[in-house]
Amino acid sequence: MEVLIGIVVVVVLLIVIGKIKGAPEPSSMSEAAIFQRLNTEGAWISKYLSQPLSSQQSASLKRMYEEKTQYIQNLKAELTKRQMAQGAQAVQAELAPILERTAELIKEGKSEPEATAQSLKEWSEKSK
């Protein structure tokens, strides 16, 4: 009997701790976890919006709806931030050879505008 009570207490404590801790921060989640979370939160919102208007008027449900919509916005913002960072890395990777060649030409004694123009010209010729 004591073991059963102990198990129930542990389960209740885990649930309470989870509720207190709240939803995970989007920045600490993988992209797959963010997409999964977007799906589950979106499903909850769809279910809420399909309820009759009288059911939607509950204060606790309204608060949960607002919290979940804000959380979805945070998830989307995190995805956008990650996509922008990946785009910036791609641009940096493309510009790196140009900048390196410009630096080499400046070391050889060319002015910065001349070096930049020549390195861009060489890069465009290589990429054709």
C-alpha positions in Angstrom: 0.0 0.0 0.0 2.8 2.4 0.9 4.5 1.6 -2.4 1.3 2.5 -4.3 1.0 5.8 -2.4 4.7 6.6 -3.1 4.2 6.0 -6.8 1.1 8.2 -6.9 3.0 11.0 -5.0 6.0 10.8 -7.4 3.7 11.0 -10.4 1.8 14.0 -9.0 5.1 15.7 -8.1 6.4 15.2 -11.6 3.2 16.7 -13.1 3.3 19.7 -10.7 7.0 20.3 -11.5 6.3 20.1 -15.2 3.4 22.6 -14.9 5.6 25.0 -12.9 8.5 24.7 -15.3 6.2 25.5 -18.3 6.9 25.0 -22.0 10.5 24.5 -23.1 12.3 27.5 -24.5 12.4 27.4 -28.3 16.1 28.3 -28.4 16.9 25.0 -26.5 14.8 22.8 -28.9 15.8 21.1 -32.1 14.1 22.1 -35.4 12.2 18.8 -35.4 11.0 19.4 -31.9 9.9 22.9 -32.8 7.9 21.6 -35.8 6.3 18.9 -33.6 5.5 21.5 -30.9 4.0 23.8 -33.6 1.7 20.9 -34.7 0.5 20.0 -31.2 -0.1 23.6 -30.2 -1.8 24.3 -33.5 -4.0 21.2 -33.0 -5.0 22.5 -29.5 -5.9 25.9 -31.0 -7.9 24.4 -33.8 -9.8 22.3 -31.2 -10.4 25.4 -29.1 -11.6 27.4 -32.0 -14.0 24.7 -33.1 -15.7 24.8 -29.7 -19.0 26.7 -29.4 -18.5 30.4 -28.4 -20.0 29.7 -25.0 -17.2 27.2 -24.3 -14.5 29.6 -25.5 -15.6 32.3 -23.0 -14.1 30.4 -20.0 -11.4 32.6 -18.4 -8.9 29.7 -18.1 -9.4 28.6 -21.7 -9.0 32.1 -23.0 -5.7 32.5 -21.0 -4.5 29.2 -22.3 -5.4 30.2 -25.9 -3.5 33.5 -25.5 -0.5 31.7 -24.0 -0.4 29.1 -26.7 -0.7 31.7 -29.5 2.2 33.7 -27.9 4.2 30.5 -27.6 3.6 29.7 -31.3 4.8 33.1 -32.2 8.0 32.5 -30.2 8.5 29.1 -32.0 8.0 30.8 -35.4 10.4 33.6 -34.5 13.1 31.0 -33.4 12.7 29.1 -36.7 13.0 32.4 -38.7 16.1 33.4 -36.7 17.7 30.0 -37.5 16.8 30.2 -41.1 18.3 33.7 -41.3 21.5 32.5 -39.6 21.8 29.7 -42.1 21.3 32.1 -45.0 24.0 34.4 -43.5 26.4 31.5 -43.3 25.7 30.6 -46.9 26.5 34.2 -47.9 29.6 34.3 -45.9 30.8 31.0 -47.5 30.2 32.5 -50.9 31.9 35.8 -50.1 34.9 34.2 -48.3 37.0 33.5 -51.5 36.3 37.0 -52.8 37.4 38.6 -49.5 40.5 36.4 -49.3 41.5 37.3 -52.8 40.9 41.0 -52.1 43.2 40.7 -49.1 45.9 39.0 -51.2 45.8 41.8 -53.8 46.0 44.5 -51.2 49.1 42.8 -49.7 50.5 42.9 -53.2 50.2 46.7 -53.2 46.8 47.3 -55.0 44.4 49.8 -53.5 41.3 48.4 -51.9 38.8 49.5 -54.7 41.1 48.0 -57.3 41.6 44.8 -55.4 37.9 44.4 -54.8 37.1 45.0 -58.4 39.7 42.6 -59.6 38.7 39.9 -57.1 35.0 40.3 -58.2 36.0 40.0 -61.8 38.1 36.9 -61.2 35.3 35.3 -59.2 32.7 36.0 -61.9 35.0 34.5 -64.5 35.4 31.4 -62.4 31.7 31.0 -61.8 30.8 31.0 -65.5 
